[in-house]
């Protein structure tokens, strides 16, 4: 982690919701989902929070040797967003505890606030992390 990684780092990311990020596309293997409304899926919103933080963090890490992985999220999703609208994620890095990072985040569509979250990430050494995954797979 670079010295530039400090609490107060801001997150600001926008994403236009395509059809393939709506509920029917989250798990198309489940028939129930295929008849659900075509609105931005909560699962994809969670992923958008993760990648918004990744984009904000990467300039402050020794990327790609250092990366961050999500280790926790507490999220509300209080309003539906139809495809074609833009979602904006805003937030900040509140706390750094060693390699554990805690963010407070909010998401807005073109009309209103749709979500709030607290998200934790952990900075990893990519080579060590991938080696541990290889060991895990060898036990399969």
C-alpha positions as CSV (number, residue, x, y, z in Angstrom):
1,X,0.0,0.0,0.0
2,X,1.3,3.4,-0.9
3,X,1.5,6.3,1.6
4,X,-1.2,8.0,-0.4
5,X,-3.8,5.5,0.8
6,X,-5.4,7.5,3.7
7,X,-8.8,7.7,5.3
8,X,-10.9,10.3,3.5
9,X,-10.2,8.8,0.0
10,X,-13.3,9.4,-2.0
11,X,-15.2,7.0,-4.2
12,X,-17.2,8.5,-7.2
13,X,-18.2,6.1,-10.0
14,X,-21.1,6.1,-12.5
15,X,-22.6,3.2,-14.4
16,X,-25.4,3.1,-16.9
17,X,-27.6,0.0,-16.2
18,X,-27.8,-2.3,-19.2
19,X,-30.5,-5.0,-19.6
20,X,-28.0,-7.7,-18.6
21,X,-27.6,-6.2,-15.1
22,X,-31.3,-6.6,-14.3
23,X,-32.9,-9.3,-12.0
24,X,-33.7,-11.8,-14.8
25,X,-30.0,-11.9,-15.7
26,X,-28.6,-12.4,-12.2
27,X,-29.2,-16.2,-12.1
28,X,-30.9,-17.1,-15.4
29,X,-30.7,-20.8,-14.3
30,X,-33.6,-20.1,-11.9
31,X,-36.9,-19.9,-13.7
32,X,-38.4,-17.7,-11.0
33,X,-35.9,-14.9,-11.8
34,X,-36.8,-14.9,-15.5
35,X,-40.3,-13.4,-14.7
36,X,-39.0,-10.8,-12.3
37,X,-39.0,-7.1,-13.2
38,X,-36.2,-5.8,-15.3
39,X,-34.7,-3.6,-12.6
40,X,-31.1,-3.3,-11.4
41,X,-30.4,-6.4,-9.4
42,X,-29.3,-6.1,-5.8
43,X,-26.5,-8.6,-6.5
44,X,-25.2,-6.5,-9.3
45,X,-25.4,-3.4,-7.1
46,X,-23.2,-5.2,-4.5
47,X,-20.7,-5.8,-7.3
48,X,-20.9,-2.2,-8.4
49,X,-20.0,-1.1,-4.9
50,X,-17.0,-3.5,-4.9
51,X,-15.7,-2.3,-8.3
52,X,-16.2,1.3,-7.4
53,X,-14.0,0.8,-4.4
54,X,-11.4,-1.1,-6.5
55,X,-11.3,1.7,-9.0
56,X,-10.7,4.2,-6.2
57,X,-8.1,2.1,-4.4
58,X,-5.9,0.9,-7.3
59,X,-3.9,4.1,-7.7
60,X,-2.9,3.8,-4.0
61,X,-1.8,0.1,-4.3
62,X,1.1,-1.6,-6.0
63,X,-1.4,-2.8,-8.6
64,X,-1.5,-5.5,-9.8
65,X,0.8,-7.1,-7.3
66,X,-1.4,-5.7,-4.5
67,X,-5.2,-6.1,-4.9
68,X,-8.2,-5.8,-2.7
69,X,-10.9,-8.3,-2.0
70,X,-14.3,-7.8,-0.4
71,X,-14.7,-9.3,3.0
72,X,-18.0,-7.8,4.2
73,X,-20.9,-5.6,3.3
74,X,-23.9,-4.3,5.1
75,X,-26.2,-2.9,2.4
76,X,-29.7,-1.6,1.9
77,X,-31.4,-1.4,-1.5
78,X,-34.5,0.7,-1.1
79,X,-35.5,1.8,-4.6
80,X,-35.8,0.1,-8.0
81,X,-33.7,1.3,-10.9
82,X,-34.9,0.5,-14.5
83,X,-32.4,-0.4,-17.2
84,X,-31.1,2.7,-19.0
85,X,-30.8,4.8,-15.9
86,X,-27.4,5.8,-14.5
87,X,-26.3,4.7,-11.0
88,X,-23.8,6.9,-9.2
89,X,-21.8,5.5,-6.3
90,X,-20.4,8.0,-3.9
91,X,-18.5,7.4,-0.7
92,X,-15.3,7.5,1.3
93,X,-12.7,5.4,3.0
94,X,-13.5,5.7,6.7
95,X,-10.9,3.5,8.3
96,X,-7.7,1.7,7.7
97,X,-6.8,-1.1,10.2
98,X,-3.6,-2.7,8.9
99,X,-4.7,-4.1,5.5
100,X,-8.5,-3.9,6.3
101,X,-10.3,-1.0,4.7
102,X,-13.8,0.2,5.7
103,X,-15.9,2.3,3.3
104,X,-19.2,4.2,3.7
105,X,-21.1,4.3,0.4
106,X,-24.3,5.5,-1.2
107,X,-25.8,4.9,-4.6
108,X,-28.2,7.2,-6.5
109,X,-30.0,6.7,-9.8
110,X,-31.3,9.5,-12.0
111,X,-34.2,10.1,-9.7
112,X,-33.3,9.2,-6.1
113,X,-31.1,7.6,-3.5
114,X,-31.4,3.8,-4.0
115,X,-28.9,2.4,-1.5
116,X,-26.5,2.8,1.4
117,X,-23.7,0.4,2.5
118,X,-20.7,-0.1,4.7
119,X,-18.2,-2.2,2.8
120,X,-15.0,-3.8,4.1
121,X,-12.1,-4.8,1.8
122,X,-8.7,-6.4,2.5
123,X,-5.5,-5.7,0.7
124,X,-3.8,-8.9,-0.5
125,X,-0.6,-9.9,-2.2
126,X,-2.0,-11.4,-5.5
127,X,0.8,-13.9,-5.9
128,X,0.4,-15.3,-2.3
129,X,-3.4,-15.3,-2.6
130,X,-3.4,-17.2,-5.9
131,X,-0.9,-19.7,-4.5
132,X,-3.3,-20.4,-1.6
133,X,-6.1,-20.9,-4.1
134,X,-4.0,-23.4,-6.1
135,X,-3.3,-25.3,-2.9
136,X,-7.0,-25.3,-2.1
137,X,-7.9,-26.6,-5.6
138,X,-5.3,-29.4,-5.2
139,X,-7.3,-30.8,-2.3
140,X,-10.4,-31.1,-4.5
